[in-house]
């Protein structure tokens, strides 16, 4: 009794599979359409249907099933091969690794989807209605995730056009810091005070991007004021000597030292040395301090703004 019961369950499961096949078994099950609901679920009826199907179209169905399996196996192998070739071509073209991985996976799954559709179509399963439903669902999901999709698209554009790379010091969306990661949806930046800041990629690409380390050199801009009573030529020589003594300051382009303004209480020099981006802040702080000490040690004066306040009132 136990073996007969198991056989009935197997027959019922195979009957459900035949119902999914649809067009292939439509002609062989026409006699069952006039049967009652009870007879359709009867194991004996299912057994008779299977026997009739195998007797009339069993060979054709077996061949189609074998062809579908071959289509899937070979198609899957070809999909992997094509996606791998695409990835190798992009790698040789020195495309960003993140984009290479993304394109490789997307191309593989897109090709595999066509293979699956072709295999199912071979055994008579039509997916036209299912594809339409999936398309409508994809459209609804796209509307619901439009913010994430815009960040995703911006991330792909950043990988392609490379406005900055990991390790660059940038200013984006009003934030300055060193780029730590460029992800598909966000960009991670560490600020000057070592705060981890995560910015959506859409905000990064929608505004101005300042990359301070993209070029090989960077200019430091300082303003140094001396008194009107001081010797301007001597002041200029003192400033230039400080710049020449610092080996981190580049000889080419040459630093600029020139009178830029006759201020209210001082004659102002612009001091513009060129350095490598990695040395910018160290040189900025060191030169500022050394200029102050050198001017004072050479008998020059760095004046500061003074105000005379006169109070008028009635005297006693």
C-alpha positions as CSV (number, residue, x, y, z in Angstrom):
1,X,0.0,0.0,0.0
2,X,2.9,2.4,0.8
3,X,4.4,1.9,-2.8
4,X,1.0,2.6,-4.4
5,X,0.5,5.8,-2.4
6,X,4.0,7.1,-3.4
7,X,3.3,6.3,-7.0
8,X,0.1,8.3,-6.9
9,X,2.0,11.4,-5.5
10,X,4.6,11.2,-8.2
11,X,1.9,10.9,-10.9
12,X,0.1,13.9,-9.4
13,X,3.3,16.0,-9.5
14,X,4.0,15.0,-13.1
15,X,0.4,16.0,-14.0
16,X,1.0,19.5,-12.6
17,X,4.1,19.8,-14.8
18,X,2.1,18.9,-17.8
19,X,-0.4,21.5,-17.0
20,X,2.4,24.1,-17.0
21,X,3.5,23.0,-20.5
22,X,0.2,24.0,-22.0
23,X,0.4,24.1,-25.8
24,X,2.4,20.9,-26.0
25,X,-0.2,18.7,-24.2
26,X,-3.3,20.6,-25.3
27,X,-4.4,18.2,-28.0
28,X,-3.8,15.1,-25.8
29,X,-5.9,16.3,-22.9
30,X,-9.0,17.4,-24.9
31,X,-11.0,14.5,-23.7
32,X,-10.3,15.5,-20.1
33,X,-11.9,19.0,-20.6
34,X,-15.4,17.4,-20.4
35,X,-14.6,15.4,-17.3
36,X,-15.8,16.5,-13.8
37,X,-13.4,18.2,-11.4
38,X,-13.2,15.0,-9.4
39,X,-12.1,12.9,-12.3
40,X,-9.4,15.4,-13.3
41,X,-7.7,15.0,-9.9
42,X,-8.2,11.2,-9.9
43,X,-4.8,9.4,-10.0
44,X,-6.1,6.9,-12.5
45,X,-7.2,9.7,-14.8
46,X,-3.7,11.3,-14.5
47,X,-2.1,7.9,-15.3
48,X,-4.3,7.5,-18.4
49,X,-3.4,11.0,-19.5
50,X,0.4,10.4,-19.1
51,X,0.1,7.1,-21.0
52,X,-1.8,8.7,-23.8
53,X,0.7,11.6,-23.9
54,X,3.7,9.3,-24.0
55,X,2.1,7.1,-26.6
56,X,1.4,9.9,-29.0
57,X,3.9,12.7,-28.4
58,X,6.3,11.3,-25.9
59,X,9.2,11.1,-28.3
60,X,8.7,14.6,-29.6
61,X,8.5,16.0,-26.1
62,X,11.6,14.1,-24.9
63,X,13.5,15.5,-27.9
64,X,12.3,19.0,-27.2
65,X,13.2,18.7,-23.5
66,X,16.7,17.4,-24.4
67,X,17.1,20.3,-26.9
68,X,16.0,22.8,-24.1
69,X,18.6,21.4,-21.7
70,X,21.3,21.7,-24.4
71,X,20.2,25.3,-25.2
72,X,20.5,26.2,-21.5
73,X,23.8,24.5,-20.9
74,X,25.5,25.7,-24.0
75,X,23.9,29.2,-23.8
76,X,25.0,29.6,-20.2
77,X,28.6,28.7,-21.2
78,X,28.5,31.1,-24.1
79,X,27.1,33.9,-21.9
80,X,30.0,33.4,-19.4
81,X,32.5,33.4,-22.2
82,X,31.1,36.6,-23.8
83,X,30.9,38.5,-20.5
84,X,34.5,37.4,-19.7
85,X,35.7,38.7,-23.1
86,X,34.0,42.0,-22.5
87,X,35.6,42.3,-19.1
88,X,39.1,41.5,-20.6
89,X,38.6,44.2,-23.3
90,X,37.6,46.8,-20.8
91,X,40.5,45.9,-18.5
92,X,43.0,46.3,-21.4
93,X,41.4,49.7,-22.1
94,X,42.2,50.6,-18.4
95,X,38.6,51.1,-17.4
96,X,37.9,51.4,-13.7
97,X,37.6,48.0,-12.0
98,X,34.2,48.8,-10.5
99,X,32.7,49.5,-13.9
100,X,34.3,46.4,-15.4
101,X,32.8,44.2,-12.8
102,X,29.4,45.8,-13.2
103,X,29.3,45.5,-17.0
104,X,30.5,41.9,-16.8
105,X,27.7,40.9,-14.4
106,X,25.0,42.8,-16.3
107,X,26.0,41.4,-19.7
108,X,26.1,37.8,-18.3
109,X,22.6,38.0,-16.7
110,X,21.1,39.7,-19.8
111,X,22.5,37.0,-22.1
112,X,21.4,34.3,-19.6
113,X,17.8,35.7,-19.6
114,X,17.6,35.3,-23.4
115,X,18.9,31.7,-23.1
116,X,16.3,30.8,-20.5
117,X,13.5,32.2,-22.6
118,X,14.7,30.3,-25.6
119,X,14.9,27.0,-23.6
120,X,11.4,27.4,-22.2
121,X,10.0,28.3,-25.6
122,X,11.5,25.1,-26.9
123,X,9.3,23.0,-24.6
124,X,6.3,25.1,-25.3
125,X,6.2,27.4,-22.3
126,X,5.2,30.8,-23.6
127,X,6.5,33.8,-21.5
128,X,4.9,36.6,-23.4
129,X,2.4,37.5,-20.7
130,X,5.0,37.0,-17.9
131,X,7.5,39.3,-19.7
132,X,4.8,42.0,-19.9
133,X,4.0,41.7,-16.2
134,X,7.7,41.8,-15.4
135,X,8.1,44.9,-17.5
136,X,5.3,46.7,-15.7
137,X,6.8,45.7,-12.4
138,X,10.2,46.9,-13.4
139,X,8.6,50.3,-14.4
140,X,6.9,50.6,-11.0
141,X,10.1,49.7,-9.2
142,X,12.0,52.3,-11.3
143,X,9.6,55.1,-10.2
144,X,9.9,54.0,-6.6
145,X,13.7,53.9,-6.7
146,X,14.3,56.9,-8.9
147,X,16.5,58.5,-6.3
148,X,18.7,55.4,-6.0
149,X,18.8,55.0,-9.8
150,X,20.0,58.6,-10.2
151,X,22.7,57.9,-7.7
152,X,23.6,54.7,-9.5
153,X,23.8,56.5,-12.9
154,X,25.9,59.3,-11.4
155,X,28.2,56.6,-9.9
156,X,28.7,55.0,-13.3
157,X,29.4,58.4,-14.9
158,X,32.0,59.1,-12.2
159,X,33.7,55.8,-12.9
160,X,33.8,56.5,-16.6
161,X,34.9,60.2,-16.6
162,X,37.0,60.0,-13.4
163,X,36.7,63.5,-12.0
164,X,38.7,62.2,-9.0
165,X,40.1,59.0,-7.7
166,X,40.6,57.4,-4.3
167,X,43.2,59.3,-2.3
168,X,42.5,62.7,-4.0
169,X,41.8,65.8,-1.9
170,X,38.6,67.3,-3.2
171,X,35.7,69.7,-2.4
172,X,32.3,68.4,-3.4
173,X,28.9,69.5,-2.1
174,X,30.6,72.0,0.2
175,X,32.7,69.3,1.8
176,X,36.5,69.2,1.7
177,X,38.4,65.9,2.4
178,X,40.2,62.9,1.1
179,X,38.3,60.4,-1.1
180,X,38.2,57.0,0.6
181,X,35.8,55.1,-1.6
182,X,33.8,55.6,-4.8
183,X,30.8,53.3,-4.5
184,X,28.0,52.6,-6.9
185,X,25.5,54.8,-5.0
186,X,27.7,57.0,-2.7
187,X,31.1,58.6,-2.3
188,X,32.9,58.3,1.0
189,X,35.2,61.2,2.1
190,X,37.3,61.8,5.2
191,X,37.3,65.4,6.2
192,X,40.3,67.3,7.5
193,X,39.3,66.6,11.1
194,X,38.9,62.9,10.2
195,X,35.1,62.8,10.0
196,X,33.7,60.1,7.7
197,X,31.2,61.8,5.3
198,X,29.0,59.8,2.9
199,X,27.7,61.8,-0.1
200,X,25.1,60.5,-2.6
201,X,26.7,60.4,-6.1
202,X,23.9,62.5,-7.6
203,X,24.8,65.4,-5.3
204,X,28.5,65.0,-6.3
205,X,27.9,65.2,-10.0
206,X,25.2,67.9,-9.8
207,X,27.5,70.5,-8.3
208,X,31.0,71.9,-8.8
209,X,33.9,69.4,-8.1
210,X,37.2,70.9,-7.0
211,X,40.1,68.4,-7.2
212,X,43.1,69.8,-5.4
213,X,45.5,66.9,-6.1
214,X,44.6,66.2,-9.8
215,X,47.6,68.3,-11.1
216,X,51.3,67.8,-10.3
217,X,51.7,71.2,-8.7
218,X,49.7,73.6,-6.5
219,X,50.2,77.2,-5.6
220,X,50.2,78.7,-2.1
221,X,48.8,82.2,-1.8
222,X,50.0,84.3,1.1
223,X,49.7,88.1,1.8
224,X,52.5,89.7,3.9
225,X,52.3,93.3,5.0
226,X,55.2,95.6,6.0
227,X,55.3,99.2,7.3
228,X,55.3,102.2,5.0
229,X,58.6,103.2,6.7
230,X,60.4,100.0,5.8
231,X,62.7,99.4,2.8
232,X,60.5,97.6,0.2
233,X,63.6,96.1,-1.6
234,X,64.9,94.7,1.6
235,X,61.5,93.3,2.6
236,X,61.3,91.6,-0.8
237,X,64.8,90.1,-0.4
238,X,63.9,88.8,3.0
239,X,60.8,87.1,1.7
240,X,62.6,85.6,-1.2
241,X,65.4,84.2,1.0
242,X,62.8,82.4,3.1
243,X,61.3,80.8,0.0
244,X,64.7,79.8,-1.4
245,X,65.7,78.1,1.9
246,X,62.8,75.7,1.8
247,X,63.7,72.8,-0.5
248,X,60.0,71.7,-0.8
249,X,59.2,74.9,-2.8
250,X,59.7,74.3,-6.5
251,X,62.1,76.2,-8.6
252,X,59.9,75.8,-11.7
253,X,57.4,77.5,-11.7
254,X,59.3,80.2,-9.8
255,X,57.7,81.7,-6.8
256,X,56.1,85.2,-7.2
257,X,56.9,88.0,-4.7
258,X,55.4,91.3,-5.6
259,X,53.7,94.4,-4.1
260,X,50.0,94.0,-4.6
261,X,48.4,96.7,-2.5
262,X,49.0,99.9,-0.6
263,X,46.8,99.2,2.3
264,X,45.5,101.5,5.1
265,X,48.4,100.7,7.4
266,X,50.8,98.5,5.4
267,X,52.3,97.8,2.0
268,X,51.2,94.3,1.1
269,X,53.2,91.7,-0.8
270,X,51.7,88.7,-2.5
271,X,53.8,85.6,-1.9
272,X,53.0,82.7,-4.2
273,X,55.3,79.7,-4.1
274,X,54.6,76.4,-6.0
275,X,54.7,73.0,-4.3
276,X,53.7,69.4,-4.8
277,X,50.1,68.8,-3.6
278,X,51.3,66.5,-0.8
279,X,53.5,69.3,0.7
280,X,50.8,72.0,0.5
281,X,49.7,72.3,4.1
282,X,53.1,71.7,5.6
283,X,54.8,74.4,3.5
284,X,51.8,76.7,4.1
285,X,52.2,76.6,7.8
286,X,56.0,76.6,7.9
287,X,56.5,79.5,5.5
288,X,53.9,81.6,7.3
289,X,55.8,81.2,10.5
290,X,59.2,81.7,9.0
291,X,58.2,84.9,7.2
292,X,56.9,86.4,10.4
293,X,60.2,85.6,12.2
294,X,62.5,86.7,9.3
295,X,60.8,90.1,8.9
296,X,61.1,90.8,12.6
297,X,64.7,89.6,12.8
298,X,65.7,91.9,9.9
299,X,64.4,95.0,11.5
300,X,61.2,95.2,9.5
301,X,57.7,95.7,10.9
302,X,54.5,93.9,10.2
303,X,51.9,96.6,11.2
304,X,48.4,95.9,12.2
305,X,45.3,98.0,12.0
306,X,45.0,100.6,14.7
307,X,42.0,102.9,15.5
308,X,42.1,106.2,17.4
309,X,38.9,106.7,19.4
310,X,38.0,110.3,20.5
311,X,35.3,110.7,23.0
312,X,33.5,114.0,22.9
313,X,31.5,115.3,25.9
314,X,30.8,118.1,28.2
315,X,33.6,118.9,30.6
316,X,32.7,119.7,34.2
